[in-house]
Amino acid sequence: MKAAIRLFLLAFCVLSTPAQAEWRPVEKVETYAISGETGHELYASIGERGPKLGIARAIAYTNFKLTWTRDYQPQGGACVLVSARPKLIITYTLPKPAGQLPPAIARNWAIFIAGVRSHEKVHGDIIEDMVRKIEAMSVGLTAPGDPGCSKIRTELTRRLTELSLAQRQASRDFDKTELSQGGNLHQLILDLVNGR
């Protein structure tokens, strides 16, 4: 009986403690207007009006804003990061025809934009995965001999840089696969432009 009560109390404590996984990203969609009445015209308009990334334009773009609420606590001459709660806003920027499309082109466009949305959602998932890794790595991070909690911030920044670089590389690798000959996004573009 005592074991059952202890097990119940342990389960109660675990279940009543806020889990790290409770947060969810806020996802927003922004659009930019394109024009045209054929797949080729729509794609050309994307090339003229799409989000500018460096010197080129993209079909769509996934961006994010990440802020944290962190609780650093001095403990016995060390500093411990006892909690780290993210606020993640993911924004997808997608093309949207300004006018009504002819029925056949509208069907092709619906297939194209659904594929582009799915592609960008993967970028959002990669970002969310990075944030969850940051959270898991951060909570419990301890810096000995840091009662003022300054060294821990330097160490945290170093570790965050590694995770951020890994996220960027994962996104680049995904784009390379998707845009390569026979890749999903490459095929969506061909189907839109060629009217398939």
C-alpha positions in Angstrom: 0.0 0.0 0.0 2.8 2.4 0.9 4.5 1.6 -2.4 1.3 2.4 -4.3 1.0 5.7 -2.4 4.6 6.6 -3.2 4.1 5.7 -6.8 0.9 7.8 -7.0 2.7 10.8 -5.4 5.7 10.4 -7.7 3.3 10.3 -10.7 1.5 13.3 -9.4 4.7 15.3 -9.0 5.9 14.3 -12.5 2.5 15.1 -14.2 2.0 18.3 -12.3 5.5 19.7 -13.2 5.4 21.8 -16.4 6.9 19.7 -19.1 9.4 21.2 -21.5 7.3 20.1 -24.4 4.3 22.2 -23.5 5.1 25.1 -25.7 4.1 25.2 -29.3 5.4 27.6 -32.0 3.1 30.3 -33.4 2.9 29.9 -37.1 2.0 32.7 -39.4 1.5 32.9 -43.2 2.2 36.1 -45.1 1.7 36.4 -48.9 3.1 38.5 -51.7 1.1 39.2 -54.8 2.0 37.7 -58.1 0.3 38.1 -61.5 -0.3 36.0 -64.6 -2.8 33.7 -66.3 -0.5 30.8 -67.2 1.9 28.7 -65.2 4.8 30.3 -67.0 3.6 33.8 -66.2 2.9 33.0 -62.6 6.4 31.6 -62.2 8.0 34.6 -63.9 6.1 36.8 -61.5 7.4 34.8 -58.6 10.9 35.5 -60.0 10.2 39.2 -60.1 8.4 39.5 -56.7 9.5 36.7 -54.5 11.4 37.1 -51.2 14.9 38.4 -51.9 17.6 36.2 -50.3 21.0 37.7 -51.0 21.2 38.4 -54.7 18.5 36.0 -55.7 14.7 35.6 -55.2 13.0 32.6 -53.7 9.6 31.1 -54.4 8.8 31.1 -50.7 10.6 31.7 -47.4 10.4 30.5 -43.8 11.7 32.9 -41.2 11.5 32.8 -37.4 11.7 35.0 -34.3 13.0 33.3 -31.2 13.0 34.8 -27.7 13.6 33.1 -24.4 12.6 33.4 -20.8 15.5 31.9 -18.8 16.0 31.5 -15.1 19.7 31.5 -14.0 20.2 30.7 -10.4 23.5 30.9 -8.3 23.8 27.6 -6.4 26.8 26.9 -4.2 29.3 29.0 -6.1 28.0 27.8 -9.5 25.3 29.0 -11.8 22.6 26.8 -13.0 20.1 27.4 -15.8 17.0 26.0 -14.1 14.5 26.8 -16.8 14.4 28.0 -20.4 11.1 28.7 -22.1 11.1 29.6 -25.7 8.7 31.8 -27.6 9.0 30.8 -31.3 7.2 32.6 -34.1 7.6 30.9 -37.5 6.5 33.0 -40.5 6.0 31.4 -43.9 6.0 33.8 -46.9 4.2 32.4 -49.9 3.1 33.7 -53.3 -0.5 34.4 -54.0 -2.1 35.2 -57.4 -3.6 38.7 -57.3 -6.5 37.8 -59.6 -8.7 34.9 -60.4 -7.0 32.2 -62.5 -8.5 30.2 -65.4 -9.9 26.9 -64.1 -7.1 24.6 -65.5 -4.4 27.0 -64.2 -6.2 27.3 -60.9 -6.0 23.5 -60.5 -2.3 23.5 -61.4 -1.7 26.4 -59.0 -3.5 24.6 -56.1 -1.2 21.5 -56.6 1.9 23.8 -56.8 1.2 25.9 -53.8 0.2 22.9 -51.7 3.6 21.4 -52.5 5.4 24.7 -51.7 3.5 24.9 -48.4 4.6 21.4 -47.5 8.2 22.3 -48.4 8.2 25.3 -46.2 6.6 23.4 -43.4 9.6 21.1 -43.4 11.8 24.2 -42.9 9.5 25.2 -40.0 9.9 21.7 -38.5 13.7 21.9 -38.8 13.5 25.3 -36.9 11.2 23.8 -34.2 13.6 20.8 -33.8 16.5 23.2 -33.3 14.6 25.1 -30.6 13.7 21.8 -28.8 17.4 20.8 -28.9 18.4 24.2 -27.4 15.8 23.8 -24.7 17.0 20.2 -23.8 20.6 21.3 -23.8 20.0 24.5 -21.8 17.9 23.3 -18.9 20.3 22.1 -16.1 23.4 23.7 -17.8 25.8 24.4 -14.9 28.9 26.7 -14.8 31.1 26.0 -11.8 32.7 29.0 -10.1 30.2 31.4 -11.6 28.1 32.8 -8.8 27.4 36.0 -10.8 26.0 33.9 -13.7 28.1 35.5 -16.4 30.3 32.5 -17.6 27.3 30.4 -18.2 26.0 32.8 -20.7 29.2 32.6 -22.8 29.0 28.8 -22.7 25.4 28.8 -23.6 26.1 31.1 -26.6 28.8 28.8 -27.8 26.5 25.8 -27.7 23.6 27.7 -29.3 25.9 28.7 -32.2 26.6 25.0 -33.0 22.9 24.2 -33.0 22.0 27.2 -35.1 24.7 26.3 -37.7 23.4 22.7 -37.8 19.8 24.0 -38.4 21.0 26.2 -41.3 22.9 23.3 -42.8 19.9 21.0 -42.5 17.7 23.6 -44.3 20.3 24.0 -47.1 20.6 20.3 -47.5 16.9 19.9 -47.7 16.6 22.7 -50.4 19.4 21.1 -52.4 17.6 17.8 -52.5 14.2 19.3 -53.3 15.5 21.6 -56.0 17.8 19.1 -57.7 16.9 17.3 -60.9 13.9 15.1 -60.1 13.5 16.7 -56.6 10.0 17.4 -55.4 10.1 21.2 -55.6 11.9 21.0 -59.0 9.1 18.8 -60.3 6.4 21.1 -58.9 8.0 24.0 -60.8 8.2 22.0 -64.0 4.5 20.9 -63.7 3.4 24.5 -63.1 5.4 26.0 -65.9 4.6 23.2 -68.4 0.9 23.1 -67.4 0.8 19.5 -66.3 
